[in-house]
Amino acid sequence: KLSTTEVFQEWARKVQERNLGITGRIFLIDSARSRTGRGNVLKLRVNFLPEIITLYKEVRNFKGLGFRVPLAIVNKAHQANQLYPFAISLIESVRAYERTLDK
């Protein structure tokens, strides 16, 4: 029989081992190869991991099932949920900017 408590404890351990912090700079600059093959192109990227939103949904589901999620994980998920709309807006703005540059 599958033990849900063991599954939850394994999940909590893995989440605490991963570094899913919401710290650092808002934007990152990535260097990518040019399509023409000459030199590198710099790309602007928003520093927000999609895994953080998955964490928020997992925490919500585990709490709904009656599990006691460690406070550190709950706080991280709550912070991610508060920043999510701003991050998505920035990501879309960067995409629009890049499309404008490509024209």
DSSP file (Angstrom, degrees, kcal/mol; ACC not computed):
  #  RESIDUE AA STRUCTURE BP1 BP2  ACC     N-H-->O    O-->H-N    N-H-->O    O-->H-N    TCO  KAPPA ALPHA  PHI   PSI    X-CA   Y-CA   Z-CA
    1    1 A K              0   0    0      0, 0.0     2,-0.4     0, 0.0     0, 0.0   0.000 360.0 360.0 360.0 140.8    0.0    0.0    0.0
    2    2 A L        -     0   0    0      1,-0.0     2,-0.7     4,-0.0     3,-0.1  -0.615 360.0-143.2 -78.9 127.2    1.2    3.5   -0.9
    3    3 A S     >  -     0   0    0     -2,-0.4     4,-1.7     1,-0.2     5,-0.1  -0.820   9.3-165.6 -94.3 113.9    2.0    5.6    2.2
    4    4 A T  H  > S+     0   0    0     -2,-0.7     4,-2.6     1,-0.2     5,-0.2   0.822  88.0  59.9 -68.2 -30.0    1.0    9.2    1.5
    5    5 A T  H  > S+     0   0    0      2,-0.2     4,-2.6     1,-0.2    -1,-0.2   0.912 105.4  47.9 -64.0 -41.7    3.0   10.4    4.6
    6    6 A E  H  > S+     0   0    0      2,-0.2     4,-2.3     1,-0.2    -1,-0.2   0.900 111.3  50.5 -65.8 -39.9    6.2    9.0    3.1
    7    7 A V  H  X S+     0   0    0     -4,-1.7     4,-2.3     2,-0.2    -2,-0.2   0.926 112.3  47.5 -62.3 -44.6    5.5   10.7   -0.2
    8    8 A F  H  X S+     0   0    0     -4,-2.6     4,-2.8     2,-0.2    -2,-0.2   0.925 111.5  49.6 -63.2 -45.7    4.8   14.0    1.5
    9    9 A Q  H  X S+     0   0    0     -4,-2.6     4,-2.2     1,-0.2    -1,-0.2   0.886 111.3  49.5 -62.9 -38.9    8.0   13.7    3.6
   10   10 A E  H  X S+     0   0    0     -4,-2.3     4,-2.3     2,-0.2    -1,-0.2   0.910 111.7  49.2 -64.8 -42.5   10.1   12.9    0.6
   11   11 A W  H  X S+     0   0    0     -4,-2.3     4,-2.5     2,-0.2    -2,-0.2   0.939 111.3  48.8 -61.2 -47.8    8.6   15.9   -1.3
   12   12 A A  H  X S+     0   0    0     -4,-2.8     4,-2.2     1,-0.2    -2,-0.2   0.891 111.2  50.5 -61.1 -40.6    9.3   18.2    1.7
   13   13 A R  H  X S+     0   0    0     -4,-2.2     4,-1.6    -5,-0.2    -1,-0.2   0.930 111.6  47.3 -63.8 -44.9   12.9   17.0    1.9
   14   14 A K  H  X S+     0   0    0     -4,-2.3     4,-1.8     1,-0.2    -2,-0.2   0.890 111.3  51.1 -64.8 -39.4   13.4   17.6   -1.8
   15   15 A V  H  < S+     0   0    0     -4,-2.5     5,-0.3     1,-0.2    -1,-0.2   0.912 110.2  48.9 -64.9 -41.6   11.9   21.1   -1.7
   16   16 A Q  H  < S+     0   0    0     -4,-2.2    -1,-0.2     1,-0.2    -2,-0.2   0.792 110.3  52.1 -70.1 -26.5   14.1   22.1    1.2
   17   17 A E  H  < S+     0   0    0     -4,-1.6    -1,-0.2    -5,-0.2    -2,-0.2   0.837  96.9  81.1 -75.9 -33.6   17.2   20.8   -0.6
   18   18 A R  S  < S-     0   0    0     -4,-1.8     2,-1.1    -5,-0.1     0, 0.0  -0.420  82.3-128.9 -73.7 148.6   16.4   22.8   -3.8
   19   19 A N        +     0   0    0      1,-0.1    -1,-0.1    -2,-0.1    -3,-0.1  -0.731  45.0 153.7 -98.2  85.2   17.4   26.4   -3.9
   20   20 A L        +     0   0    0     -2,-1.1    -1,-0.1    -5,-0.3    -2,-0.1  -0.191  22.7 151.2-104.2  40.3   14.1   27.9   -5.0
   21   21 A G        -     0   0    0      1,-0.1     2,-0.5    59,-0.0    31,-0.1  -0.257  48.0-137.1 -72.1 159.5   14.8   31.3   -3.5
   22   22 A I        +     0   0    0     26,-0.1     2,-0.3    30,-0.0    -1,-0.1  -0.648  64.1 112.6-113.8  70.2   13.4   34.6   -4.8
   23   23 A T        +     0   0    0     -2,-0.5     2,-0.2     2,-0.1    -2,-0.0  -0.821  39.8  49.9-133.6 171.8   16.5   36.6   -4.4
   24   24 A G  S    S-     0   0    0     -2,-0.3     2,-0.1     0, 0.0    23,-0.0  -0.468  92.0 -16.7  96.7-168.2   19.0   38.3   -6.7
   25   25 A R        -     0   0    0     -2,-0.2    22,-0.1     1,-0.1    -2,-0.1  -0.362  50.3-134.1 -75.0 152.1   18.6   40.7   -9.6
   26   26 A I  S    S+     0   0    0     20,-0.1    21,-3.4    -2,-0.1     2,-0.3   0.898  90.1  41.0 -72.0 -41.4   15.3   41.0  -11.4
   27   27 A F  E     -A   46   0A   0     19,-0.2     2,-0.3    20,-0.1    19,-0.2  -0.824  66.1-164.2-111.8 148.9   16.9   40.8  -14.9
   28   28 A L  E     -A   45   0A   0     17,-3.2    17,-2.7    -2,-0.3     2,-0.6  -0.941  15.0-138.0-124.3 150.8   19.7   38.6  -16.2
   29   29 A I  E     -A   44   0A   0     -2,-0.3     2,-0.4    15,-0.2    15,-0.2  -0.951  21.0-167.0-110.4 119.1   21.7   39.0  -19.4
   30   30 A D  E     -A   43   0A   0     13,-3.0    13,-3.4    -2,-0.6     2,-0.5  -0.834  14.0-138.9-105.0 143.1   22.3   35.8  -21.3
   31   31 A S  E     +A   42   0A   0     -2,-0.4     2,-0.3    11,-0.2    11,-0.2  -0.891  28.7 173.8-101.3 126.1   24.8   35.5  -24.1
   32   32 A A  E     -A   41   0A   0      9,-3.1     9,-4.2    -2,-0.5     2,-0.1  -0.921  36.4 -94.7-130.4 155.4   23.5   33.5  -27.1
   33   33 A R  E     -A   40   0A   0     -2,-0.3     7,-0.2     7,-0.2     2,-0.1  -0.426  44.2-111.6 -68.7 140.9   25.0   32.7  -30.5
   34   34 A S    >   -     0   0    0      5,-2.0     3,-0.8    -2,-0.1    -1,-0.1  -0.394  16.4-126.5 -69.1 148.6   23.9   34.9  -33.3
   35   35 A R  T 3  S+     0   0    0      1,-0.2    -1,-0.1     2,-0.1    -2,-0.1   0.814 112.4  54.8 -65.3 -29.8   21.6   33.5  -36.0
   36   36 A T  T 3  S-     0   0    0      2,-0.2    -1,-0.2     1,-0.1     3,-0.1   0.633 113.6-120.5 -79.3 -12.6   24.1   34.7  -38.6
   37   37 A G  S <  S+     0   0    0     -3,-0.8     2,-0.7     1,-0.2    -2,-0.1   0.410  77.3 116.9  90.1  -2.7   26.9   32.9  -36.9
   38   38 A R  S    S-     0   0    0     -5,-0.0    -1,-0.2     2,-0.0    -2,-0.2  -0.875  79.0 -39.6-105.0 110.5   29.0   36.0  -36.3
   39   39 A G  S    S-     0   0    0     -2,-0.7    -5,-2.0    -3,-0.1     2,-0.3  -0.108  81.9 -60.3  76.2-172.6   29.5   36.8  -32.6
   40   40 A N  E     -A   33   0A   0     -7,-0.2     2,-0.4    -5,-0.0    -7,-0.2  -0.798  35.6-141.5-112.8 154.1   27.1   36.6  -29.7
   41   41 A V  E     -A   32   0A   0     -9,-4.2    -9,-3.1    -2,-0.3     2,-0.4  -0.943  17.1-133.4-113.7 135.8   23.8   38.2  -29.1
   42   42 A L  E     -A   31   0A   0     -2,-0.4     2,-0.4   -11,-0.2   -11,-0.2  -0.755  21.2-161.8 -90.5 134.5   22.8   39.4  -25.6
   43   43 A K  E     -A   30   0A   0    -13,-3.4   -13,-3.0    -2,-0.4     2,-0.4  -0.950  13.4-135.7-119.3 135.2   19.4   38.5  -24.4
   44   44 A L  E     -A   29   0A   0     -2,-0.4     2,-0.3   -15,-0.2   -15,-0.2  -0.748  29.5-178.9 -87.0 133.0   17.4   40.1  -21.5
   45   45 A R  E     -A   28   0A   0    -17,-2.7   -17,-3.2    -2,-0.4     2,-0.4  -0.988  28.1-122.5-136.9 143.7   15.7   37.6  -19.3
   46   46 A V  E     -A   27   0A   0     -2,-0.3     2,-1.7   -19,-0.2   -19,-0.2  -0.728  25.4-130.9 -85.5 131.1   13.5   37.9  -16.2
   47   47 A N        +     0   0    0    -21,-3.4     2,-0.3    -2,-0.4    -1,-0.1  -0.571  64.5 118.2 -86.1  77.9   15.0   36.0  -13.2
   48   48 A F        -     0   0    0     -2,-1.7    -2,-0.1    39,-0.1   -26,-0.1  -0.922  54.9-140.5-146.9 116.5   11.9   34.1  -12.1
   49   49 A L    >>  -     0   0    0     -2,-0.3     3,-1.4     1,-0.1     4,-0.5  -0.609   5.9-146.2 -81.3 130.5   11.8   30.3  -12.0
   50   50 A P  H >> S+     0   0    0      0, 0.0     4,-1.5     0, 0.0     3,-0.7   0.760  96.3  72.3 -64.0 -23.4    8.5   28.6  -13.1
   51   51 A E  H 3> S+     0   0    0      1,-0.2     4,-2.1     2,-0.2     5,-0.1   0.763  86.7  64.9 -62.9 -23.6    9.2   25.9  -10.6
   52   52 A I  H <> S+     0   0    0     -3,-1.4     4,-1.8     2,-0.2    -1,-0.2   0.881 100.8  48.6 -68.4 -37.0    8.3   28.4   -7.9
   53   53 A I  H <X S+     0   0    0     -3,-0.7     4,-2.1    -4,-0.5    -1,-0.2   0.887 109.0  53.3 -68.9 -38.3    4.7   28.6   -9.1
   54   54 A T  H  X S+     0   0    0     -4,-1.5     4,-2.5     1,-0.2    -2,-0.2   0.902 106.3  54.2 -59.9 -40.2    4.6   24.8   -9.2
   55   55 A L  H  X S+     0   0    0     -4,-2.1     4,-2.7     1,-0.2    -2,-0.2   0.918 105.7  52.2 -60.0 -44.2    5.7   24.9   -5.5
   56   56 A Y  H  X S+     0   0    0     -4,-1.8     4,-2.3     1,-0.2    -1,-0.2   0.922 111.2  46.7 -58.5 -44.6    2.9   27.2   -4.6
   57   57 A K  H  X S+     0   0    0     -4,-2.1     4,-2.2     2,-0.2    -1,-0.2   0.884 111.9  50.5 -66.6 -38.6    0.3   24.9   -6.2
   58   58 A E  H  X S+     0   0    0     -4,-2.5     4,-2.8     2,-0.2     5,-0.2   0.915 110.5  49.4 -65.2 -42.6    1.9   21.8   -4.5
   59   59 A V  H  X S+     0   0    0     -4,-2.7     4,-2.6     1,-0.2     5,-0.2   0.931 110.8  50.4 -61.3 -45.6    1.8   23.6   -1.1
   60   60 A R  H  X S+     0   0    0     -4,-2.3     4,-2.0    -5,-0.2    -1,-0.2   0.914 112.9  46.5 -58.5 -43.8   -1.9   24.5   -1.7
   61   61 A N  H  X S+     0   0    0     -4,-2.2     4,-1.4     2,-0.2    -2,-0.2   0.918 112.4  48.6 -67.2 -44.1   -2.8   20.9   -2.6
   62   62 A F  H  <>S+     0   0    0     -4,-2.8     5,-2.4     1,-0.2     4,-0.2   0.901 112.0  49.4 -64.1 -39.7   -0.9   19.4    0.3
   63   63 A K  H ><5S+     0   0    0     -4,-2.6     3,-1.4     1,-0.2    -1,-0.2   0.894 108.1  54.4 -65.2 -37.6   -2.5   21.8    2.8
   64   64 A G  H 3<5S+     0   0    0     -4,-2.0    -1,-0.2     1,-0.3    -2,-0.2   0.792 105.1  53.9 -64.3 -27.8   -5.9   20.9    1.3
   65   65 A L  T 3<5S-     0   0    0     -4,-1.4    -1,-0.3    -3,-0.2    -2,-0.2   0.451 124.7-104.5 -85.5  -0.9   -5.2   17.3    1.9
   66   66 A G  T < 5S+     0   0    0     -3,-1.4    -3,-0.2     1,-0.3     2,-0.2   0.582  70.6 144.5  92.9  10.4   -4.5   18.1    5.6
   67   67 A F      < -     0   0    0     -5,-2.4     2,-1.0     1,-0.1    -1,-0.3  -0.554  52.9-124.3 -81.7 148.3   -0.7   17.8    5.6
   68   68 A R        -     0   0    0     -2,-0.2    -5,-0.1     0, 0.0     3,-0.1  -0.796  29.2-157.0 -92.6  99.3    1.3   20.2    7.8
   69   69 A V        -     0   0    0     -2,-1.0     5,-0.1   -10,-0.1   -10,-0.0  -0.594  28.4-100.1 -78.3 133.6    3.7   21.8    5.4
   70   70 A P    >>  -     0   0    0      0, 0.0     4,-2.1     0, 0.0     3,-0.6  -0.225  28.6-123.0 -54.8 141.6    6.9   23.2    7.0
   71   71 A L  H 3> S+     0   0    0      1,-0.3     4,-2.9     2,-0.2     5,-0.2   0.838 108.8  58.7 -58.9 -37.6    6.7   27.0    7.5
   72   72 A A  H 3> S+     0   0    0      1,-0.2     4,-1.8     2,-0.2    -1,-0.3   0.895 109.4  44.7 -60.9 -39.3    9.8   27.7    5.5
   73   73 A I  H <> S+     0   0    0     -3,-0.6     4,-2.4     2,-0.2    -2,-0.2   0.903 112.6  51.2 -71.1 -41.7    8.2   26.1    2.4
   74   74 A V  H  X S+     0   0    0     -4,-2.1     4,-2.5     1,-0.2    -2,-0.2   0.919 110.7  49.0 -60.9 -44.2    4.9   27.8    3.0
   75   75 A N  H  X S+     0   0    0     -4,-2.9     4,-2.5     2,-0.2    -1,-0.2   0.910 111.0  49.3 -63.3 -42.8    6.6   31.2    3.3
   76   76 A K  H  X S+     0   0    0     -4,-1.8     4,-2.1    -5,-0.2    -1,-0.2   0.912 113.2  47.0 -62.6 -42.9    8.6   30.6    0.1
   77   77 A A  H  X S+     0   0    0     -4,-2.4     4,-2.1     2,-0.2    -2,-0.2   0.889 111.8  50.6 -66.8 -39.8    5.4   29.6   -1.8
   78   78 A H  H  X S+     0   0    0     -4,-2.5     4,-1.8     2,-0.2    -2,-0.2   0.915 110.2  49.5 -64.8 -43.5    3.5   32.6   -0.5
   79   79 A Q  H  X S+     0   0    0     -4,-2.5     4,-1.7     1,-0.2    -1,-0.2   0.908 110.6  50.7 -62.1 -42.1    6.2   35.0   -1.5
   80   80 A A  H  X S+     0   0    0     -4,-2.1     4,-1.6     1,-0.2    -1,-0.2   0.900 107.9  52.8 -62.5 -41.1    6.3   33.5   -5.0
   81   81 A N  H  < S+     0   0    0     -4,-2.1    -1,-0.2     1,-0.2    -2,-0.2   0.855 108.5  50.3 -64.8 -34.8    2.5   33.8   -5.3
   82   82 A Q  H  < S+     0   0    0     -4,-1.8     4,-0.3     1,-0.2    -1,-0.2   0.860 115.9  41.3 -70.6 -34.9    2.7   37.5   -4.4
   83   83 A L  H  X S+     0   0    0     -4,-1.7     4,-2.4     1,-0.2     3,-0.4   0.659  91.7  89.5 -86.5 -16.4    5.4   38.2   -7.0
   84   84 A Y  H  X S+     0   0    0     -4,-1.6     4,-2.6     1,-0.2     5,-0.3   0.877  84.4  49.8 -52.9 -50.2    4.0   36.0   -9.8
   85   85 A P  H  > S+     0   0    0      0, 0.0     4,-1.9     0, 0.0    -1,-0.2   0.890 113.7  47.1 -60.3 -37.1    1.8   38.7  -11.5
   86   86 A F  H  > S+     0   0    0     -3,-0.4     4,-2.3    -4,-0.3    -2,-0.2   0.902 111.7  50.3 -69.5 -40.9    4.7   41.1  -11.6
   87   87 A A  H  X S+     0   0    0     -4,-2.4     4,-2.6     2,-0.2    -1,-0.2   0.922 110.9  48.4 -63.4 -44.4    7.1   38.5  -13.0
   88   88 A I  H  X S+     0   0    0     -4,-2.6     4,-2.4     1,-0.2    -1,-0.2   0.901 110.7  51.5 -63.9 -40.4    4.6   37.5  -15.7
   89   89 A S  H  X S+     0   0    0     -4,-1.9     4,-2.1    -5,-0.3    -1,-0.2   0.914 111.4  47.2 -62.2 -43.2    4.1   41.1  -16.7
   90   90 A L  H  X S+     0   0    0     -4,-2.3     4,-2.5     2,-0.2    -2,-0.2   0.911 110.3  52.4 -64.6 -42.5    7.8   41.7  -16.9
   91   91 A I  H  X S+     0   0    0     -4,-2.6     4,-2.1     1,-0.2    -2,-0.2   0.918 111.2  47.0 -60.1 -44.0    8.3   38.5  -19.0
   92   92 A E  H  X S+     0   0    0     -4,-2.4     4,-2.3     2,-0.2    -1,-0.2   0.875 110.8  52.3 -66.3 -37.0    5.6   39.6  -21.4
   93   93 A S  H  X S+     0   0    0     -4,-2.1     4,-2.3     2,-0.2    -2,-0.2   0.905 109.3  49.1 -64.9 -41.1    7.2   43.1  -21.6
   94   94 A V  H  X S+     0   0    0     -4,-2.5     4,-2.5     2,-0.2    -2,-0.2   0.904 110.4  51.4 -64.7 -41.0   10.6   41.7  -22.4
   95   95 A R  H  X S+     0   0    0     -4,-2.1     4,-2.4     2,-0.2    -2,-0.2   0.920 110.5  48.3 -61.0 -43.8    9.0   39.5  -25.2
   96   96 A A  H  X S+     0   0    0     -4,-2.3     4,-2.0     1,-0.2    -1,-0.2   0.904 111.2  50.9 -63.7 -40.4    7.3   42.5  -26.7
   97   97 A Y  H  X S+     0   0    0     -4,-2.3     4,-2.0     2,-0.2    -2,-0.2   0.918 110.9  48.1 -61.6 -45.0   10.6   44.4  -26.6
   98   98 A E  H  X S+     0   0    0     -4,-2.5     4,-1.8     1,-0.2    -2,-0.2   0.883 110.1  51.6 -65.8 -38.8   12.4   41.6  -28.3
   99   99 A R  H  X S+     0   0    0     -4,-2.4     4,-0.8     1,-0.2    -1,-0.2   0.887 109.1  51.6 -63.8 -37.8    9.8   41.3  -31.0
  100  100 A T  H >< S+     0   0    0     -4,-2.0     3,-0.6     1,-0.2    -2,-0.2   0.898 109.3  49.7 -64.9 -40.4   10.1   45.0  -31.6
  101  101 A L  H 3< S+     0   0    0     -4,-2.0    -1,-0.2     1,-0.2    -2,-0.2   0.841 105.3  57.9 -66.9 -32.9   13.8   44.7  -32.0
  102  102 A D  H 3<        0   0    0     -4,-1.8    -1,-0.2     1,-0.2    -2,-0.2   0.700 360.0 360.0 -72.0 -19.2   13.5   41.8  -34.5
  103  103 A K    <<        0   0    0     -4,-0.8    -1,-0.2    -3,-0.6    -2,-0.1   0.484 360.0 360.0 -77.8 360.0   11.4   43.9  -36.9
